[in-house]
Amino acid sequence: MTAPLPPGATLGVIGGGQLGAMFAMAAKRLGYRVEAISDSHDCPATHHCDRVHVVSYADAEALARIAAGLQAVTFEFENVPVQAARAMAAVVPCRPAPDVLFATQDRAREKAFLVQHGFACAPHRVVRSCDDLRAGIATLGLPAVLKTAAFGYDGKGQRRLAAIDEADAAWAALGPAECVLEGWVDFDCEISVVAARGLAGETAVFEPSRNAHARHILDVSSAPAQLPAALLDEARTTTARILAALDVVGVACVEFFVTRAGGLIVNEIAPRPHNSGHLTIAACETSQFEQQARAVCGLPLGSTRQLAPAAMANLLGECWAGGEPDWSAALAVPGVSLMLYGKSDPRPGRKMGHLTALAPTVEQAIANVVRARSLACRAS
Ligand code: AMP
């Protein structure tokens, strides 16, 4: 049994975005030093980390040098090149291991993992040419979704295909990079489950949240998800099994489609805290970020108990279109809290922060967080 890292130890987080910043806040509260490793100076982690190393992820020597000053390293987004994590893992424990990153950062590999372990996922074909695409459409039918295998997020690198004559244009837009063609899933709603897994293989699973998207970007997450208890139990159990099969040490999120027939289909795995888990900061005994710190340090995982129904609404750059949003108006709504990521440039579609509402019912929490957001962003 490895001894836990004591407070005062220095943790590294690869990536400097808001997930790294919120990890740093949680880890620092537990007494750890946190250093971010980022390829950009201008990142949210600068506001919360003890140090930010600005380095190219391709510079293995520099990464190994940085790793020598750390006691453990984790990552905050899965599009970090796996070589960066491997260069650091050769020097210091990387949790989750780079292999987890490798398996989940590419849709083709992720689907192969799901199939190999018997987890239900959308019917799909790996596509390397326009001929593959046409053959895939012939097998899977239409509509279908073409997705780049690597480096997609928030709907980027995706095309919905409704007719065979759209194949050329879709391939011209997304190829020649390897893609995955997915058959259309007729879903009723989307849910996600965040869970942590510790060094000894113990897991702690959060309440599933229901996710609503707007223009391919997560808009509102709420929990409880208001679905049959048996379905939610199955989602939790499947998530724990996925973390075990990947041998995750840390936090991961599994996104599911809930089909109209009431079944669960895994859409994606994120080997890190997730946007849909941000409501755990205000709503749960232990947040997803504290769980990440606990798992990475070998501490016991905390209770995932949710203290009240909750809803989270993302704040995108659009909210700043009319100048600084009216935070006083938002914060006057009962049970609402605000988290801003400290990003300077509020571009449309950029995640700038989020609001969370706690309320006696989840319907009320959703209504309050949406109202708080529209009050804040009313000038835009
Ligand atoms: P993804 O980046 O894979 O999470 O996809 C972004 C969004 O597109 C999902 O949250 C769904 O709303 C939608 N989507 C993706 N794949 C499919 C599919 N195979 N069938 C239906 N909708 C999908």
Boltz pocket constraint, residues with backbone or C-beta under 6 A from the ligand:
constraints:
  - pocket:
      binder: B
      contacts: [[A, 122], [A, 145], [A, 152], [A, 153], [A, 154], [A, 155], [A, 182], [A, 183], [A, 184], [A, 185], [A, 186], [A, 190], [A, 213], [A, 216], [A, 267], [A, 268]]
      max_distance: 6.0
